[in-house]
């Protein structure tokens, strides 16, 4: 566990190492998370994975802000409220498409799936393994979870063995067909989280519209807001891949082009 005394340290320091089985050899791969402060207000989480098999490398970096939130990230009673991963904006959801109709809705790109795989790996390597996971029924959310689970399992194949994973209609796209009529259910889910049995924070994978309605924050695809139920659901900060960027669906074109 990262202790409060480390908050003032500006140099990189390692999280506890994990061990992953290489699919291409009989040799275990030692994986270590690394956390460093990169500015007065921003930190990053990386992972060291010597001898990784081809295709298993993790090149992404997990960025969080503010740096002063670091100690809170390791609490069991916080909530990571996440938007699904990057999607193909050349295809829009069909009118009144059902949550499980993947052929007629916007789904994740292959690049997005890889990014969410690396996001999951970075979380486990840096001791941010969730203790409970709730996810929308929509295909892009389920794809996000699948990719993250693969990344988590790459670092530790038992990472999610005792983790409750549930698909919850209250997290469905706000005001859509079979969607959530409002964010009352989402708010109650977050407000009632108390850390469970101490296995880790709760991860909630929902949608831009739901998250904006609840928090008034506009989030990138794959971005997580860190929420503290003990402080009246205050948003403490964000965690996202360094490569995350605004999308053309929910941000002004000038913002997207100039990012």
C-alpha positions in Angstrom: 0.0 0.0 0.0 1.2 3.5 -0.9 1.6 5.5 2.4 0.9 9.1 3.0 4.6 9.8 3.6 5.3 9.0 0.0 3.1 11.8 -1.3 5.9 14.3 -1.1 8.4 12.2 -3.0 8.9 13.5 -6.5 11.0 10.7 -7.8 9.6 7.5 -9.2 8.9 4.6 -6.8 7.6 1.1 -7.4 4.4 -0.5 -6.4 4.5 -4.1 -5.2 5.5 -6.5 -8.0 3.1 -8.9 -9.6 3.8 -12.1 -11.5 2.3 -13.1 -14.9 2.5 -16.3 -16.8 4.0 -16.0 -20.2 1.9 -17.8 -22.8 4.9 -18.4 -25.0 7.3 -19.9 -22.4 7.5 -21.6 -19.1 9.2 -18.7 -17.5 7.2 -16.3 -15.2 7.5 -12.6 -16.0 8.0 -10.2 -13.1 5.8 -7.1 -13.4 6.3 -4.0 -11.4 4.1 -0.9 -11.3 5.9 2.5 -11.2 4.4 5.7 -10.0 6.0 9.1 -10.5 5.1 12.8 -10.2 5.6 14.6 -13.5 4.4 18.1 -12.4 3.1 19.8 -9.3 -0.4 18.6 -10.0 0.0 15.5 -12.2 1.2 11.9 -11.6 1.7 8.9 -13.9 1.6 5.1 -13.4 3.6 2.8 -15.6 4.7 -0.8 -15.5 8.0 -2.6 -16.0 7.6 -6.0 -17.7 11.0 -7.5 -18.5 11.0 -10.3 -21.0 7.4 -9.8 -22.1 6.3 -12.0 -25.0 5.5 -10.3 -28.3 2.0 -8.8 -28.1 2.0 -8.7 -24.3 4.0 -5.4 -24.0 2.3 -2.5 -22.3 3.5 0.9 -23.7 0.6 3.0 -22.4 0.9 5.2 -19.3 -1.8 5.9 -16.8 -2.1 9.6 -15.9 -3.9 10.9 -12.8 -4.7 14.4 -11.5 -4.3 15.9 -9.0 -1.1 14.3 -7.6 -2.4 15.1 -4.1 -5.1 12.4 -4.7 -2.6 9.6 -4.8 -3.2 8.2 -1.4 -7.0 8.2 -2.0 -6.5 6.0 -5.1 -5.7 3.1 -2.8 -8.8 3.3 -0.7 -11.4 0.5 -0.9 -14.3 2.9 -0.4 -13.8 5.1 -3.5 -15.5 4.6 -6.9 -13.9 4.7 -10.3 -16.8 6.1 -12.5 -15.7 5.2 -16.0 -16.8 6.0 -19.6 -16.5 3.1 -22.0 -13.4 2.8 -24.2 -12.7 4.4 -27.6 -15.3 3.8 -30.3 -15.7 4.1 -34.0 -17.4 7.4 -34.6 -17.9 6.8 -38.3 -20.9 4.7 -37.2 -23.6 6.0 -35.0 -26.2 4.1 -33.0 -29.3 3.3 -35.0 -32.5 4.9 -33.8 -34.0 3.0 -30.8 -31.2 0.4 -31.0 -31.4 -2.1 -28.1 -28.4 -2.2 -25.7 -27.4 -5.7 -26.9 -27.8 -5.1 -30.6 -24.1 -4.8 -31.4 -24.6 -4.8 -35.2 -26.5 -1.6 -35.1 -24.7 0.5 -32.5 -21.3 2.2 -32.2 -18.8 -0.2 -30.9 -15.1 -0.1 -29.9 -12.2 0.0 -32.3 -9.4 -2.5 -32.3 -7.1 0.2 -31.1 -9.6 1.1 -28.3 -9.7 -2.5 -27.2 -5.9 -2.7 -27.0 -5.9 0.6 -25.0 -8.4 -0.8 -22.6 -6.4 -4.0 -22.3 -3.3 -2.0 -21.3 -5.5 0.1 -18.9 -6.5 -3.0 -17.1 -2.9 -4.2 -16.9 -1.7 -0.9 -15.6 -4.4 -0.8 -12.9 -3.5 -4.2 -11.5 0.2 -3.7 -11.8 -0.1 -0.5 -9.8 -2.5 -2.0 -7.1 -5.7 -0.4 -8.4 -7.5 -3.7 -8.8 -11.3 -3.2 -8.3 -13.2 -5.1 -5.6 -16.5 -4.9 -7.5 -17.4 -4.1 -11.1 -20.7 -2.8 -12.5 -21.2 -2.3 -16.2 -23.9 -1.1 -18.6 -25.6 -3.6 -20.9 -24.4 -1.7 -24.0 -22.0 -3.5 -26.3 -19.2 -0.9 -26.1 -19.3 -1.1 -22.3 -19.2 -4.9 -22.3 -16.3 -4.8 -24.8 -14.5 -2.3 -22.5 -14.8 -4.7 -19.6 -13.7 -7.7 -21.6 -10.6 -6.0 -22.8 -9.8 -4.7 -19.3 -10.3 -8.1 -17.8 -7.8 -9.6 -20.3 -5.2 -7.0 -19.3 -5.8 -7.6 -15.6 -5.5 -11.3 -16.1 -2.2 -10.9 -18.0 -0.7 -9.3 -14.9 -2.3 -11.6 -12.4 -4.5 -14.5 -13.7 -6.3 -14.6 -10.3 -6.9 -10.8 -10.1 -10.7 -11.0 -10.5 -11.3 -14.5 -9.0 -13.2 -13.1 -6.0 -14.5 -9.9 -7.7 -18.3 -9.5 -8.2 -19.1 -8.4 -11.8 -22.6 -7.3 -12.6 -24.4 -5.9 -15.6 -26.8 -3.2 -14.4 -29.5 -1.5 -16.5 -29.3 1.7 -14.3 -25.9 2.3 -16.1 -27.4 2.1 -19.6 -27.2 5.0 -21.9 -29.4 7.8 -20.5 -32.8 8.3 -22.1 -32.2 5.8 -24.8 -34.3 2.7 -25.6 -34.1 0.4 -22.5 -31.8 3.1 -21.1 -31.7 4.6 -17.7 -34.5 7.2 -17.3 -32.4 9.3 -15.0 -29.2 9.0 -12.9 -31.0 8.3 -9.6 -30.0 4.6 -9.7 -26.4 5.5 -10.6 -26.3 8.0 -7.8 -27.6 5.5 -5.2 -25.1 2.9 -6.4 -22.2 5.2 -5.8 -23.5 6.7 -2.6 -24.0 3.3 -1.0 -20.5 2.0 -1.7 -18.6 1.6 1.5 -15.6 -0.5 0.4 -17.3 -3.9 0.7 -15.1 -6.5 2.2 -11.9 -4.5 1.6 -11.0 -6.1 -1.7 -10.6 -2.8 -3.6 -12.6 0.1 -5.0 -15.7 -0.2 -7.1 -15.4 0.2 -10.9 -18.6 1.5 -12.7 -18.5 1.5 -16.5 -21.2 3.8 -17.9 -21.6 6.5 -20.6 -20.7 10.1 -21.3 -24.3 11.4 -20.9 -24.9 9.6 -17.6 -21.6 10.7 -16.1 -22.0 14.3 -17.2 -25.6 14.4 -15.8 -24.4 13.1 -12.5 -21.1 15.0 -12.1 -21.2 17.9 -14.6 -17.8 16.7 -15.9 -17.2 15.9 -19.6 -15.0 12.8 -19.8 -13.0 11.2 -22.6 -13.6 7.7 -23.7 -11.9 5.3 -21.3 -11.5 8.0 -18.6 -12.4 7.4 -14.9 -13.5 10.0 -12.4 -12.5 9.2 -8.9 -15.5 9.7 -6.6 -15.6 9.7 -2.8 -19.0 8.6 -1.4 -17.9 9.7 2.1 -17.7 13.3 0.9 -21.1 13.5 -0.7 -19.9 11.9 -3.9 -17.3 14.6 -4.5 -15.1 14.1 -7.6 -11.5 13.9 -6.3 -9.9 13.8 -9.8 -9.4 11.7 -12.8 -7.5 8.7 -14.1 -7.0 8.1 -17.8 -4.4 6.8 -20.3 -2.0 9.5 -21.4 -3.1 8.8 -25.0 -6.8 9.6 -24.2 -8.3 12.5 -26.2 -11.6 14.2 -26.8 -13.9 12.6 -29.3 -16.0 14.2 -32.1 -19.2 13.0 -30.6 -19.2 15.0 -27.4 -16.6 17.7 -27.8 -16.3 20.7 -30.1 -14.5 20.1 -33.4 -12.0 22.8 -32.6 -11.2 21.1 -29.3 -10.7 17.7 -31.0 -8.5 19.2 -33.8 -6.3 21.2 -31.4 -5.8 18.6 -28.8 
